[in-house]
């Protein structure tokens, strides 16, 4: 029992003060730009108001949307090519199989 340390309650401890003063809470520091769905669903005036709050974030969001759109287009193109090739090869194999049945 000698090794037990008793810590004072939080209310009894002296409060520490930072050497730097904290700035008052700024709602703009926590502003998150709208999601894709909310951008589409919002009316123009509301969207312009949000963009006016923070144009840099809006431009950043636009850049991310543009990059994501490019990636989705590339993925879709690759998928279309894959499916088209698979369709052609499978169709050819079916035709060959049907023809070989008729010759046997």
C-alpha positions, 0 to 999 in steps of 0.5 A: 500500500506504500506505492499508491499515489493519491492525485488531487481532484481536477477542481483542486488542481491549479489551472494552467494558462497558455502563454499564447492567448487563444483566438475566439471561436471563428465559425469560418475556421470550421466551415466545410464546403457542401457535399456533391449532393448538396451542391446539386440540390442547392439553389443558385443564390444559396450556393453563391452565398456559400462560395462568397464565404470562402472562395478558396475552399470552393475552388479547391472543391471544384478541383477535387470534383474535376479530378474525380470526374476525370478518374470516373471517366477513365475507369468507365472507359476501361470498364467499357473496353473490358466488357466489349472485349469479353463480349466479342471473345465470348460471342466468337467462342459460342459461334465456334462451339455451335458450329462445331456441334453441327459438324460432329 
